[in-house]
Amino acid sequence: MAKPARRTNQKPAAKKAGAKRVGVPSKTAKNVIHIDGRDRRPWALVSKERLLEAATEEIAAVGFERARLAEIAERAEMTPGSVYTWFANKEELFRAALESALSAQVRRNAEFMVTSGLTGSDWMLKVAATVPRNAGDTGPTAAQQLLIEAYYASWRDPAAREILRPRVREHYAMYRRIVDDAQADGAISKTIDAHTLSTLLLAVPIGLSLVTMAGVDRPDDANWIEVFSRFDRSMR
């Protein structure tokens, strides 16, 4: 008769620490980035960009106050719960989308100013290049509509104002640089207050965008040439 197997108090061998799970990438410095106070996978940034794009489209379509988290998530082809991976609440997402749109508009305008080759004597052309709508557009783009929403949110939402104020000031600063350069070149009289003129130049295209989106027919781009020419002469 076979002897029964001898019992032993030896414990099973422990699994090696740090063993890599099959199909799961290891968490190393190469595939983890620190953003928004948390460690995240680089490919997770794609979901954030999708959310910001979807929020931009939704807010442009229905406005800042009527936009809803569920519709934004549906546009991004994500679940509403996944939004909280990046944003604490829907207000934070809305403000991030507004800030992103305003930053993008300012960046595109700034890039044009660098690459256009315009000089200080072309100050009115520079002003035309900073409007929140491009000449070839058949209608306002989502990002351009959000530029208007950003100013509106800065007025109505104290939390948004704190986030967007630096971008609004940056937008104003583009006009101020144009005026300062033109005054230095003698294209604009130095007797004209630079801040007052810069504020006017910023307000006009914002106001025009608002009234055209409200239903007023947009003037033909060519018709602005004579207006700009006369305004240019009056500034000397």
ZAVOVEX-936213 format. One record per residue (C-alpha): residue number from 0; residue in one letter; x negated, y negated, z negated. Coordinates in nm, 3 decimals, padded with zeros to 5 digits. Each point is the difference from the previous one (the first is absolute). Example, Ala and Ser with C-alpha at 12.3 -4.5 7.8 and 13.67 -1.06 7.14 Angstrom:
atom i 0; aa a; xx -01.230; yy 00.450; zz -00.780;
atom i 1; aa s; xx -00.137; yy -00.344; zz 00.066;
This chain:
atom i 0; aa m; xx 00.000; yy 00.000; zz 00.000;
atom i 1; aa a; xx -00.137; yy -00.335; zz 00.102;
atom i 2; aa k; xx -00.091; yy -00.239; zz -00.275;
atom i 3; aa p; xx 00.210; yy -00.318; zz -00.018;
atom i 4; aa a; xx -00.166; yy -00.308; zz 00.128;
atom i 5; aa r; xx -00.197; yy -00.176; zz -00.270;
atom i 6; aa r; xx 00.151; yy -00.328; zz -00.112;
atom i 7; aa t; xx -00.219; yy -00.302; zz 00.009;
atom i 8; aa n; xx 00.025; yy -00.343; zz -00.156;
atom i 9; aa q; xx -00.182; yy -00.159; zz 00.289;
atom i 10; aa k; xx 00.202; yy -00.284; zz 00.155;
atom i 11; aa p; xx 00.046; yy -00.029; zz 00.375;
atom i 12; aa a; xx -00.262; yy -00.211; zz 00.169;
atom i 13; aa a; xx 00.105; yy -00.362; zz 00.009;
atom i 14; aa k; xx 00.044; yy -00.168; zz 00.332;
atom i 15; aa k; xx -00.288; yy -00.211; zz 00.104;
atom i 16; aa a; xx 00.056; yy -00.362; zz -00.089;
atom i 17; aa g; xx 00.066; yy -00.224; zz 00.291;
atom i 18; aa a; xx 00.092; yy 00.280; zz 00.236;
atom i 19; aa k; xx 00.138; yy -00.145; zz 00.321;
atom i 20; aa r; xx 00.357; yy 00.085; zz 00.088;
atom i 21; aa v; xx 00.046; yy 00.126; zz 00.352;
atom i 22; aa g; xx 00.144; yy -00.266; zz 00.232;
atom i 23; aa v; xx -00.025; yy -00.281; zz -00.256;
atom i 24; aa p; xx -00.274; yy -00.258; zz 00.062;
atom i 25; aa s; xx -00.223; yy -00.062; zz -00.297;
atom i 26; aa k; xx 00.025; yy -00.335; zz -00.177;
atom i 27; aa t; xx -00.336; yy -00.155; zz 00.078;
atom i 28; aa a; xx -00.122; yy -00.352; zz 00.055;
atom i 29; aa k; xx 00.012; yy 00.064; zz 00.372;
atom i 30; aa n; xx 00.373; yy 00.068; zz 00.024;
atom i 31; aa v; xx 00.137; yy -00.215; zz -00.283;
atom i 32; aa i; xx 00.028; yy -00.377; zz -00.003;
atom i 33; aa h; xx 00.098; yy -00.227; zz -00.289;
atom i 34; aa i; xx 00.277; yy -00.239; zz 00.093;
atom i 35; aa d; xx 00.283; yy -00.168; zz -00.190;
atom i 36; aa g; xx -00.150; yy 00.132; zz -00.325;
atom i 37; aa r; xx 00.023; yy 00.367; zz 00.101;
atom i 38; aa d; xx -00.209; yy 00.265; zz 00.177;
atom i 39; aa r; xx 00.160; yy 00.083; zz 00.333;
atom i 40; aa r; xx -00.070; yy 00.209; zz 00.306;
atom i 41; aa p; xx -00.104; yy -00.213; zz 00.301;
atom i 42; aa w; xx 00.277; yy 00.147; zz 00.214;
atom i 43; aa a; xx 00.255; yy -00.118; zz -00.256;
atom i 44; aa l; xx -00.065; yy -00.354; zz 00.126;
atom i 45; aa v; xx 00.195; yy 00.095; zz 00.312;
atom i 46; aa s; xx 00.317; yy 00.033; zz -00.207;
atom i 47; aa k; xx -00.054; yy -00.347; zz -00.147;
atom i 48; aa e; xx -00.039; yy -00.154; zz 00.343;
atom i 49; aa r; xx 00.314; yy 00.179; zz 00.119;
atom i 50; aa l; xx 00.193; yy -00.139; zz -00.295;
atom i 51; aa l; xx -00.125; yy -00.355; zz 00.062;
atom i 52; aa e; xx 00.088; yy 00.023; zz 00.370;
atom i 53; aa a; xx 00.344; yy 00.139; zz -00.082;
atom i 54; aa a; xx 00.057; yy -00.271; zz -00.261;
atom i 55; aa t; xx -00.106; yy -00.265; zz 00.251;
atom i 56; aa e; xx 00.248; yy 00.131; zz 00.257;
atom i 57; aa e; xx 00.284; yy 00.035; zz -00.252;
atom i 58; aa i; xx -00.045; yy -00.344; zz -00.155;
atom i 59; aa a; xx -00.029; yy -00.156; zz 00.346;
atom i 60; aa a; xx 00.324; yy 00.172; zz 00.101;
atom i 61; aa v; xx 00.218; yy -00.078; zz -00.303;
atom i 62; aa g; xx -00.193; yy -00.254; zz -00.208;
atom i 63; aa f; xx -00.189; yy 00.011; zz -00.327;
atom i 64; aa e; xx 00.303; yy 00.015; zz -00.231;
atom i 65; aa r; xx 00.202; yy 00.260; zz 00.194;
atom i 66; aa a; xx -00.284; yy 00.246; zz 00.067;
atom i 67; aa r; xx 00.039; yy 00.332; zz -00.185;
atom i 68; aa l; xx -00.257; yy 00.254; zz -00.110;
atom i 69; aa a; xx 00.191; yy 00.294; zz 00.147;
atom i 70; aa e; xx 00.006; yy -00.154; zz 00.348;
atom i 71; aa i; xx -00.369; yy -00.085; zz -00.019;
atom i 72; aa a; xx -00.087; yy 00.357; zz -00.099;
atom i 73; aa e; xx 00.215; yy 00.132; zz 00.286;
atom i 74; aa r; xx -00.180; yy -00.223; zz 00.249;
atom i 75; aa a; xx -00.333; yy 00.131; zz -00.130;
atom i 76; aa e; xx 00.132; yy 00.360; zz 00.020;
atom i 77; aa m; xx -00.073; yy 00.042; zz -00.369;
atom i 78; aa t; xx 00.206; yy 00.067; zz -00.312;
atom i 79; aa p; xx 00.100; yy -00.295; zz -00.221;
atom i 80; aa g; xx -00.192; yy 00.161; zz -00.286;
atom i 81; aa s; xx -00.324; yy -00.001; zz 00.197;
atom i 82; aa v; xx 00.007; yy -00.379; zz 00.002;
atom i 83; aa y; xx -00.094; yy 00.005; zz -00.368;
atom i 84; aa t; xx -00.332; yy 00.160; zz 00.087;
atom i 85; aa w; xx -00.110; yy -00.348; zz 00.107;
atom i 86; aa f; xx 00.249; yy -00.247; zz -00.141;
atom i 87; aa a; xx 00.150; yy -00.027; zz -00.348;
atom i 88; aa n; xx 00.335; yy -00.122; zz 00.133;
atom i 89; aa k; xx 00.168; yy -00.128; zz 00.312;
atom i 90; aa e; xx -00.076; yy -00.363; zz -00.083;
atom i 91; aa e; xx -00.372; yy 00.078; zz -00.005;
atom i 92; aa l; xx 00.029; yy 00.172; zz 00.339;
atom i 93; aa f; xx 00.189; yy -00.296; zz 00.147;
atom i 94; aa r; xx -00.256; yy -00.249; zz -00.125;
atom i 95; aa a; xx -00.287; yy 00.217; zz 00.131;
atom i 96; aa a; xx 00.164; yy 00.011; zz 00.344;
atom i 97; aa l; xx 00.050; yy -00.377; zz 00.001;
atom i 98; aa e; xx -00.359; yy -00.060; zz -00.105;
atom i 99; aa s; xx -00.124; yy 00.245; zz 00.265;
atom i 100; aa a; xx 00.200; yy -00.172; zz 00.276;
atom i 101; aa l; xx -00.114; yy -00.348; zz -00.099;
atom i 102; aa s; xx -00.362; yy 00.113; zz -00.027;
atom i 103; aa a; xx 00.022; yy 00.161; zz 00.344;
atom i 104; aa q; xx 00.139; yy -00.317; zz 00.158;
atom i 105; aa v; xx -00.268; yy -00.218; zz -00.158;
atom i 106; aa r; xx -00.270; yy 00.248; zz 00.106;
atom i 107; aa r; xx 00.119; yy 00.012; zz 00.361;
atom i 108; aa n; xx 00.013; yy -00.378; zz 00.016;
atom i 109; aa a; xx -00.346; yy -00.030; zz -00.153;
atom i 110; aa e; xx -00.142; yy 00.252; zz 00.248;
atom i 111; aa f; xx 00.148; yy -00.200; zz 00.287;
atom i 112; aa m; xx -00.156; yy -00.318; zz -00.131;
atom i 113; aa v; xx -00.344; yy 00.167; zz -00.002;
atom i 114; aa t; xx 00.025; yy 00.162; zz 00.344;
atom i 115; aa s; xx 00.196; yy -00.266; zz 00.193;
atom i 116; aa g; xx -00.293; yy -00.236; zz 00.054;
atom i 117; aa l; xx 00.218; yy -00.302; zz -00.074;
atom i 118; aa t; xx -00.184; yy -00.310; zz -00.124;
atom i 119; aa g; xx 00.103; yy -00.269; zz -00.245;
atom i 120; aa s; xx 00.139; yy -00.213; zz 00.286;
atom i 121; aa d; xx 00.249; yy 00.279; zz 00.075;
atom i 122; aa w; xx 00.168; yy -00.037; zz -00.337;
atom i 123; aa m; xx 00.354; yy 00.018; zz 00.134;
atom i 124; aa l; xx -00.080; yy 00.326; zz 00.179;
atom i 125; aa k; xx -00.134; yy 00.135; zz -00.326;
atom i 126; aa v; xx 00.324; yy -00.098; zz -00.173;
atom i 127; aa a; xx 00.198; yy 00.179; zz 00.270;
atom i 128; aa a; xx -00.214; yy 00.310; zz -00.057;
atom i 129; aa t; xx 00.096; yy 00.017; zz -00.368;
atom i 130; aa v; xx 00.378; yy 00.017; zz 00.042;
atom i 131; aa p; xx 00.162; yy 00.312; zz -00.152;
atom i 132; aa r; xx 00.102; yy 00.125; zz 00.344;
atom i 133; aa n; xx -00.198; yy 00.071; zz 00.313;
atom i 134; aa a; xx 00.085; yy -00.166; zz 00.331;
atom i 135; aa g; xx 00.057; yy 00.330; zz 00.181;
atom i 136; aa d; xx 00.248; yy 00.139; zz -00.252;
atom i 137; aa t; xx 00.358; yy 00.037; zz 00.120;
atom i 138; aa g; xx 00.115; yy -00.019; zz -00.360;
atom i 139; aa p; xx -00.142; yy -00.017; zz -00.352;
atom i 140; aa t; xx -00.203; yy 00.304; zz -00.097;
atom i 141; aa a; xx 00.055; yy 00.173; zz -00.334;
atom i 142; aa a; xx -00.322; yy -00.147; zz -00.141;
atom i 143; aa q; xx 00.095; yy -00.350; zz 00.110;
atom i 144; aa q; xx 00.344; yy 00.031; zz -00.156;
atom i 145; aa l; xx -00.163; yy 00.108; zz -00.322;
atom i 146; aa l; xx -00.208; yy -00.315; zz 00.004;
atom i 147; aa i; xx 00.324; yy -00.195; zz -00.044;
atom i 148; aa e; xx 00.114; yy 00.249; zz -00.265;
atom i 149; aa a; xx -00.331; yy -00.053; zz -00.183;
atom i 150; aa y; xx 00.066; yy -00.372; zz -00.034;
atom i 151; aa y; xx 00.355; yy 00.070; zz -00.106;
atom i 152; aa a; xx -00.112; yy 00.256; zz -00.259;
atom i 153; aa s; xx -00.263; yy -00.239; zz -00.132;
atom i 154; aa w; xx 00.279; yy -00.247; zz -00.065;
atom i 155; aa r; xx 00.255; yy 00.239; zz -00.150;
atom i 156; aa d; xx -00.209; yy 00.268; zz -00.175;
atom i 157; aa p; xx -00.245; yy -00.116; zz -00.270;
atom i 158; aa a; xx -00.185; yy 00.333; zz 00.005;
atom i 159; aa a; xx -00.035; yy -00.011; zz 00.377;
atom i 160; aa r; xx -00.114; yy -00.361; zz -00.022;
atom i 161; aa e; xx -00.302; yy 00.097; zz -00.209;
atom i 162; aa i; xx -00.100; yy 00.270; zz 00.250;
atom i 163; aa l; xx 00.069; yy -00.199; zz 00.317;
atom i 164; aa r; xx -00.122; yy -00.344; zz -00.109;
atom i 165; aa p; xx -00.364; yy 00.065; zz 00.104;
atom i 166; aa r; xx 00.117; yy 00.110; zz 00.347;
atom i 167; aa v; xx 00.229; yy -00.301; zz 00.040;
atom i 168; aa r; xx -00.285; yy -00.230; zz -00.096;
atom i 169; aa e; xx -00.225; yy 00.184; zz 00.243;
atom i 170; aa h; xx 00.257; yy -00.061; zz 00.273;
atom i 171; aa y; xx 00.006; yy -00.371; zz -00.084;
atom i 172; aa a; xx -00.381; yy -00.009; zz -00.008;
atom i 173; aa m; xx -00.014; yy 00.099; zz 00.368;
atom i 174; aa y; xx 00.188; yy -00.319; zz 00.092;
atom i 175; aa r; xx -00.209; yy -00.206; zz -00.237;
atom i 176; aa r; xx -00.323; yy 00.119; zz 00.165;
atom i 177; aa i; xx 00.139; yy -00.098; zz 00.341;
atom i 178; aa v; xx 00.086; yy -00.349; zz -00.123;
atom i 179; aa d; xx -00.333; yy -00.046; zz -00.179;
atom i 180; aa d; xx -00.195; yy 00.105; zz 00.311;
atom i 181; aa a; xx 00.208; yy -00.228; zz 00.224;
atom i 182; aa q; xx -00.054; yy -00.296; zz -00.231;
atom i 183; aa a; xx -00.374; yy 00.068; zz -00.006;
atom i 184; aa d; xx 00.000; yy 00.002; zz 00.383;
atom i 185; aa g; xx 00.207; yy -00.318; zz 00.025;
atom i 186; aa a; xx 00.300; yy 00.178; zz 00.154;
atom i 187; aa i; xx 00.217; yy -00.095; zz -00.299;
atom i 188; aa s; xx -00.026; yy -00.334; zz -00.176;
atom i 189; aa k; xx -00.152; yy 00.018; zz -00.345;
atom i 190; aa t; xx 00.265; yy -00.245; zz -00.120;
atom i 191; aa i; xx 00.250; yy 00.289; zz 00.017;
atom i 192; aa d; xx 00.019; yy 00.203; zz -00.321;
atom i 193; aa a; xx -00.131; yy 00.348; zz 00.081;
atom i 194; aa h; xx 00.216; yy 00.182; zz -00.254;
atom i 195; aa t; xx 00.321; yy -00.166; zz 00.118;
atom i 196; aa l; xx -00.071; yy 00.079; zz 00.365;
atom i 197; aa s; xx -00.107; yy 00.358; zz -00.079;
atom i 198; aa t; xx 00.320; yy 00.060; zz -00.195;
atom i 199; aa l; xx 00.207; yy -00.133; zz 00.289;
atom i 200; aa l; xx -00.184; yy 00.217; zz 00.252;
atom i 201; aa l; xx 00.066; yy 00.307; zz -00.215;
atom i 202; aa a; xx 00.365; yy -00.084; zz -00.060;
atom i 203; aa v; xx 00.093; yy -00.058; zz 00.365;
atom i 204; aa p; xx -00.067; yy 00.351; zz 00.138;
atom i 205; aa i; xx 00.142; yy 00.166; zz -00.313;
atom i 206; aa g; xx 00.315; yy -00.208; zz 00.037;
atom i 207; aa l; xx 00.023; yy 00.068; zz 00.374;
atom i 208; aa s; xx -00.031; yy 00.374; zz -00.061;
atom i 209; aa l; xx 00.276; yy -00.018; zz -00.258;
atom i 210; aa v; xx 00.248; yy -00.186; zz 00.219;
atom i 211; aa t; xx -00.067; yy 00.215; zz 00.307;
atom i 212; aa m; xx 00.052; yy 00.318; zz -00.203;
atom i 213; aa a; xx 00.322; yy -00.156; zz -00.128;
atom i 214; aa g; xx 00.128; yy -00.030; zz 00.358;
atom i 215; aa v; xx -00.130; yy -00.329; zz 00.145;
atom i 216; aa d; xx -00.138; yy 00.054; zz 00.350;
atom i 217; aa r; xx -00.378; yy 00.001; zz 00.008;
atom i 218; aa p; xx -00.147; yy -00.282; zz 00.215;
atom i 219; aa d; xx -00.204; yy 00.104; zz 00.300;
atom i 220; aa d; xx -00.368; yy 00.013; zz -00.087;
atom i 221; aa a; xx -00.090; yy -00.229; zz 00.294;
atom i 222; aa n; xx 00.227; yy -00.273; zz -00.135;
atom i 223; aa w; xx -00.223; yy -00.042; zz -00.302;
atom i 224; aa i; xx -00.291; yy -00.126; zz 00.210;
atom i 225; aa e; xx 00.134; yy -00.355; zz 00.037;
atom i 226; aa v; xx 00.106; yy -00.008; zz -00.366;
atom i 227; aa f; xx -00.346; yy 00.114; zz -00.111;
atom i 228; aa s; xx -00.169; yy -00.248; zz 00.232;
atom i 229; aa r; xx 00.194; yy -00.295; zz -00.136;
atom i 230; aa f; xx -00.052; yy 00.110; zz -00.357;
atom i 231; aa d; xx -00.371; yy 00.038; zz 00.066;
atom i 232; aa r; xx -00.028; yy -00.356; zz 00.133;
atom i 233; aa s; xx 00.190; yy -00.141; zz -00.297;
atom i 234; aa m; xx -00.251; yy 00.148; zz -00.244;
atom i 235; aa r; xx -00.301; yy -00.194; zz 00.135;
